[in-house]
Amino acid sequence: MKKVVIGMSGGVDSSVAAILLKEQGYEVIGLFMRNWDTSVNGDYLGNPDLNQDICPQEQDYNDALAVCKKLEIPLHRIDFVKEYWDYVFTYFLEELKKGRTPNPDIMCNKYIKFDYFIKEAKKLGADYIATGHYAIKKNGYLKRAVDDNKDQTYFLSQLNQKQLENVLFPIGELPKSKVREIATQYGLITAKKKDSTGICFIGERNFRNFLKNYLPNKPGNIVDIDSKMVLGTHIGLMYYTIGQRRGLDIGGNDERLFVVGKDLKENILYVALGEDNPYLYSDSCILSDINFNCELRPTKCSVKFRYRSRDVEATLEYLENNQIKVKYPPTKGVTPGQACVFYQEDICLGGGIIETVCKDNEKLWYLL
């Protein structure tokens, strides 16, 4: 009997993934990862917005334990707090200092869930590892999940071929509704548990309150990029992302103003009026940290610039120093620090991190 070590998060997706693996005849072992020390590294203690009786991470562990007992599978617990700090959280802070918009969940998959986790799973004798991600592995390719609304291949785009070699994604061919239905049929405590949202280590906490524990606020001017008028004061460039409208707190101004740029040197946040303002658009970008998870190297494919964004048809130009120039029709909100992920129909090929954003072959001066 083949042995599978599955990452048990305490959520409904990994719970049902474990059920499906058991039904398929595998010997299933659960492994819960503790990646964040909330009492030391977070603002959980003393936060009136959160239940003070038990921290969310411990609740997740208790839920995972209850599911494993119900399914009669063992659950191990491993501490990756230091590794997470070194490879994910430090990266997150450094990117924010540069005024960029990082995606730490992608780095968590790359360095923790599909690296340190795999090493620990092998110690437990695993033939395969499994997770509750909405994705499909088929014929050696990473493919989009059946449920388009839940597909998570964007977050798996920095995994290489080796990391994906012996990975199973049991729920990739199920819609979320079916996943909850199965959990209900088995009477699992996670059946109706709310999906986790936000950045993994912040969770439901207030982003601004959390971040001020690590990076000092540096207020500056909010400037209309057309008129150059000062409209208000921002609380720190790290709190804003390109295309953002809410949370500008410009008193008395009810116009539809959008964030269109940042000047890190002068500490200016640029805004412009209207959701179709030309300053929001670009037509090419340069990527670094390129990763492919298969042998395909297309010059034409579709790309996704954010998790929830629509696919955009693009041309890839392979440059020196492992960089790629991506050319695409005028598109809004392409942002330095975010991932650009490559797709060929339903196959996720990999991706890279957006370094610079351009229009008409010129780097946009207001985008860092």
Disulfide bonds with the S-S distance in Angstrom:
none
